[in-house]
Amino acid sequence: MTFAPPTVATAGSADPHAPLVVLLHGRGADEASILPLAQLLPTGPSYAAVRAPISEGGGYAWFANRGIGRPVAASLRETMDWFRGWLDEVAPAGRPVVLIGFSGGAAFAGGLALDDPARYAGLAISHGTLPFDAGVPVEAGRLAHLSAFVAQGDGDHVIPAELLARTWDFLINDSGAPTRAYRDAGGHGISAPLVEALGLWLAERLTYLARHPVPTPGPRTAVSWPRLPGGLDRRRGPRPDVSWSIPQQQLSDNASPELQERLLTAVASLTDVQVGASHISVPGARAFLTTRPAADDQAFLVPEAAEFAHLHPAYDGSMHLALPPDLAADVATSGWGQMHPLAGNRLSPGFVMVYGPRDEQELETVVAIVAASRDFAGGNLRR
């Protein structure tokens, strides 16, 4: 298929080096209908709203559908290639690009990110679905280190519920992406509270990018664990329920109080580790502090306190800790935990939750994971 050159409307900074935020509209809308969103988002970046090609039905759509939210693979591929031709001209290597998509534009944004995650600095999926079964990779860890935002409404009856649920679960869990989530009782529309949450995520991500080195997004195939020579095996069984809002807490399948105390004792016995009250977690959380901190702030949950990990109270039993980013992504991809929603936005890119151990074997694995965090905090493990 031959496409016309993209029709683009712009707002915000005219600096060609400023971060570029691309707004992708839903089916039947156009660039003029979504560009006003830029006025409600942070100042500083450049905003571009790109018009989708005309669909068979006469409206604007990014791809041919097999039903709502289900792109035809060939059509999605052709449209992504058309879009990338434009993007590679306006945003050369080194210029951060964030994709924000609504409805059909969300599926298109997701397809672009899944196809080439290293190309983007952020991905927002609002009231839409990732393009599952449409020719783009969706394996675990595909979006590691790509800061993501997902928004859904409980009253959304436009996108099939099973696709919304699959998108929500993949982004927060197996994708490896640190994902900020927003949910309300509304339907298939953009509300003021949603825009506020989206703007906060975007501002924090762009601020972090400007001040800190971040890993290139994408899957990792070679990850080495100091105390796990065979690597981190897949954790057995389904993932526990975890709160999607902050504070991030494990809600089901919790470690027994006995195993929690044994975990505390094992970590406290590691060289150069002290135990104290956490400086960042909920009341009752116990922190692990290194007595010989390295100079790398990203190796800590709270750098000024040398807090590299903490154990949540008994009703929870999970941990938060800082790891080299690739190890943190491996924890999430292997089912042993999930990325903290603020990782790579306000907190270290390696800020990760580790689920509480359920038996002796899991206790050994979790202690090995925490020992890697201690090594990172002490400067004996590089990111």
C-alpha positions, 0 to 999 in steps of 0.5 A: 500500500502507498501512503501519503506523507504524514499530516502533522500538527505541532505544539510546544517547543520548537527546539529540534533537540527537545524531547518529542512527544507524539500524540496518536489519536483513535479511530475516526479522529484526527490530529486536530482533535488530539493536539489540544491535549498538549496544552494540558501536559508539561511545557518543555517538550515538542508535541506532534499529532500525526494523522492516521491514513484513511481506513476502508470505512472512510475515517482515519485509522492506523490499521485495518481491524479484525474487530475493535483493537485487533489489528490485521498484521500486514496493515499494522506493519505497513503503517508502522513502516510509514510512520517510522519513515517520518519519525526517523527524519524529525527525531534523529538518534539521541532525541528522546521520543515518547509515544502517547496513544488513545484507543486505536492510537494506543494499539498503534503506539504499542505496536511501535514500542514492541517492534523496536523498544530501543527507539523510545523513551516512554509509552502511554496506552490510554483506553486501548490495547496492545496489538496482541497476535498482530505480528509484533513480539510480546515475549516476557521482558520485551519492554524492559526499562521502557517507562510506561503508563496505562490508563483504563476505565471500568466502564469502557465498553468499546475495547473488549474486556479481555484485551484490556485485562491482557494489556494491563497484566502484560504491562505491569507484570511480564513486559519488564516495563516500570508501569504507572497505572491509572484507573477510574470508573469512567468509560472510553474517554479522556478525563481531567484526572487522567490527564493530570496523572499522565502529565505527572508521569511524563514530567517525571520521566523527562526530568529523570532522562535529563539528569540521569543515565538510563538503560536502553529499553528492550529485552536482555538475553545475557544476565549474570547473577553472582550467586546463581550460576545457573541463572534465575529460574522461572518462579513457579505458579501464577504471580501474586496480586499486587497493588497497582497504586503506590504504595506497591504491596503484595496482597496474596500468596504471602510469605509466612511470618517465620520465613519473613523472619528467616529472610531478615536474619539471612540478609542481616548476616551478610557482610557490611549490612545493618538493619534499621527503620526504612526511610522510604517505605510504610511504617513497620518496614525494616531497612537494610543499610550498607556500612560501605556504600558505593558512590552510585546513587542508582544502587540505593533506594535512599542514597543518603541513608545507604538503604539498598533494600527493605522488608515490608511488614508481616501483612505483606512480606515482600521486599523492595531493593535496588539492583543493576537494571538488567538484573531488576528486569530479569527479576520481573521477567522471571516472575520473582517480582515486578518493577516499581512504578516509579523506577526510572522516573523518580527512582533508580531504574533498578528499583524492583519489588521481590515477592516474599518466599513461600518455601525453603528453595524460594528463600535461598533464591530471594537471599541470593537476589538481595545479596546481589543488591548488597554487592551493587550498593557496595560497588562490587557489582556494576550496572 
